[in-house]
């Protein structure tokens, strides 16, 4: 009644409406997150109708379904919190798969949502990221697996509680953070699968050599060079690849995903086995066996005992070639006046000078020296082994079974420079006098280099053959991890779902 005298003869001047402006890049960023298997949820203090309208504009939801994809904080607390303040997980698991907007919520509602998502046993384990700028957001930022705080509008408390600070306060920057995070993870996996493959073949080669030949086909300095390739140079070459756009078009890794996947094991075992087959044949199937004399790389004509593959002399220990291959050794016995097979008679001499030793004075020294000298045989084995690793380094750029291992290689100049540097250093170690002596190598001909190059390049077609082997055919003990079942049968058969690390998208995915 007191307002009636005032509400008379009024003139309508206009209507003012307030619009919560949405940055133009935000809808596209949310679509990118959705394609990347990341579910975006909005927790706000706005009215449910306002929050729903904003969520539709952003692309978080298509339509408002009260009590399902849009819920108030009071309703959420009533349903998921017990009288003791603990989360009722059975009820929570019925809510969170569809929940996208939590309106009229308090900071504790945000913390409860984060805690519930981390504790849920439905689907794959969830990785929860939280954004916030206020002091009240600090508990949720601290509890989340990844906390994003705003750099411009965020308080000091929120920034200290977060893991990453968004300097431009832009949601699109979170997408960049996701892309770089996936890139770093993939680069680590690339380096790991390459290093394990090299380690496997190098260790087996050393063990076989020590067990059968009583010496390693690769000397200590050569093994140090291989170690530099698989550690220092490989880490620089494989870890410097920039993020690719397709990183945001695939599903995320679950939080219990082992770093060593079935695909990586297939790569490691396949290439390690192939390299051992090739190197074993080169060690035991190449190299002619002959009697003493000649040079470390050539046999004296007429002294050939066993004609192996190729035309170079065996670099294997003489004892192995003669005894393990069942050859008779025409060894000259040491001079013994009582043994007439150790000397000849010089009829022109008199007395003791008539007996001339058959074994020259430098016989042992000359043959022991030849045993210890570098050979072309072992140099070819060493060079082929290194070139197989260089070509396999190209294969290691892909960890998801991609056929085209050269895709994007020209965009990574660091990879190309390091590959060229490794090949150049290998050439110097073999061809430059003095350097090859220190490395235990001898210079190779152009034909021998071409042979080593062809042997090394076999890693490329073999990688295609290895990629045809289904990862689930590997023994179950190779990966001690059982991925969660898909919620929908139409998401593919188990053998497709379990091909780690590319898991199918579940009804619910890592949340942001």
C-alpha positions, 0 to 999 in steps of 0.5 A, a space after each residue: 500500500 505504501 508503494 501505490 502513490 509512487 507507482 503512478 504516471 510512470 514512463 517506461 524508459 527502457 529495459 537493461 539486460 546483462 549478458 555473461 560474455 563468452 569468449 569466441 574461442 571457448 566453444 571450439 576449445 570445449 569441442 576439442 576437449 570432447 574429441 580428446 575424450 575429456 568431459 567438461 563440467 561447469 561448477 558455478 554459483 549462478 542460477 540453474 537457468 543462467 548456468 544452463 543457458 551458458 552451458 548450451 552456448 559453450 557446447 557443454 550440453 545440448 539441452 537442459 535436463 533438470 536433475 540430470 545434466 543440470 543440478 543445484 548444489 543443494 540437491 547434489 549435497 542432499 543426494 550424495 552426502 550422508 549424515 556423517 558428511 561422507 560421500 555415498 558412492 552408490 548414489 554418486 555413481 548414479 549422478 556423475 556420468 550425466 552431470 554437466 552443470 552444478 549450479 548454486 554450488 558452494 566451494 564444498 560442493 566442488 570439493 565433493 565432486 572432485 573427491 567423488 570422481 577420484 574415488 569412483 570405481 565405475 569405468 576406468 579410474 578418472 583423472 580430474 583437473 580443476 580450474 579456479 581463481 578464488 580463495 574458496 577454490 583452493 581446496 578443490 585445486 589442491 585435491 585435484 590431480 591437476 589444478 589450473 589457476 588463473 594468472 591474472 584474476 587468480 588469488 595468491 592462495 589459488 595459485 599456490 594451491 594449483 599445479 599450473 597457472 594459466 597466464 592469459 586466463 583463457 580456457 583454450 590454454 588448457 587445451 594446449 596444456 593437454 596437448 603438450 602433456 600427451 606429447 611429453 608422455 608419448 615421447 617418453 614411450 618412444 624413447 623407452 621402446 627404442 632403448 629397451 629394443 637396443 638393450 635386449 639385442 646388445 645384451 643377448 649379443 654379448 651373452 652369446 659371444 661370451 658363452 660360445 666364442 669366449 669373447 664379445 663380438 663388440 669390444 668395450 669402446 664399441 658398446 660405449 658408442 652403442 650406449 651413447 646412441 640408445 641413451 644420449 642421442 636417442 633421448 635428444 632425437 625422440 624427445 624433441 618432437 613437437 605436439 601433433 594435432 592428432 594428439 587431441 583426436 584420440 582417447 586419453 590414457 587411464 591413470 593406471 596405464 603402465 608405461 610399457 604397453 603391449 604394442 611397445 613390448 611387441 616392438 621390443 621383442 620383434 626387433 630384438 629377435 630380428 636383430 639377433 637372427 641377423 647378427 647371429 648369422 653374420 657372426 657364425 655364418 660369415 667368415 672363411 676359416 683357414 690355416 695360420 698365415 695370411 692377414 687378419 682379413 685374407 687367407 693364404 691361397 691353398 689354406 682354406 678349410 671352410 668356405 663360409 658366406 662372403 669372401 672375408 676371413 673369419 674374425 672369430 677366435 681360431 680355437 672356436 673355428 678349428 675345434 667347434 667346427 671339427 677342423 684339423 689344425 696343422 699346428 707346427 709343434 715347438 722345436 724338440 731335438 727328440 721329435 723329428 716332426 718339429 725340425 728338418 735336417 740341413 745336410 750341408 751343416 754339421 753337428 747340432 746345426 743340422 736340425 732346423 726348427 720348422 716353427 719360425 722364431 716369431 711364430 707365436 708372436 705373429 699369430 697371437 698378434 693376428 688374433 688380437 688385431 681388428 678384422 673386417 668381419 667384426 667391423 661389418 658386424 659392428 657397423 650393421 648393428 649400429 645401422 640397424 639401431 639408426 633405422 630402428 630409431 625411425 620406427 620408434 617414432 610411432 608407438 601406436 602401430 602406425 604404418 607410415 613411420 616417416 609421417 612428420 619426420 621432415 618437420 622435426 629438424 632435430 631428429 634429422 640432424 641427430 640421425 645425420 650426426 650419428 651416421 657421420 660419426 659411425 663413418 669416421 669411427 670405421 674409416 679414419 685411420 687412428 680413430 678406427 684403431 681405437 674403436 677396434 675397427 678397420 676400414 671397409 670398402 664401398 661394397 661393404 658399406 652398401 651391404 651394411 646399409 642394406 642390412 640396417 635398412 631391413 628394420 623398416 620392412 620388418 617393422 611392417 611385419 611386426 605391426 601385423 602381430 596382434 598385441 593380445 597374442 603376446 603372453 599374458 605375463 608381459 603386461 600385468 594390467 587388465 583394462 576396464 570393460 567398456 560400458 557398451 557392447 557396441 564399442 568393440 570386441 575385447 581384443 580391440 578394447 584391450 589393445 593398450 594404450 588406445 583404449 575406447 572411449 567409455 561413457 565417462 572419461 577423464 574429467 575437467 
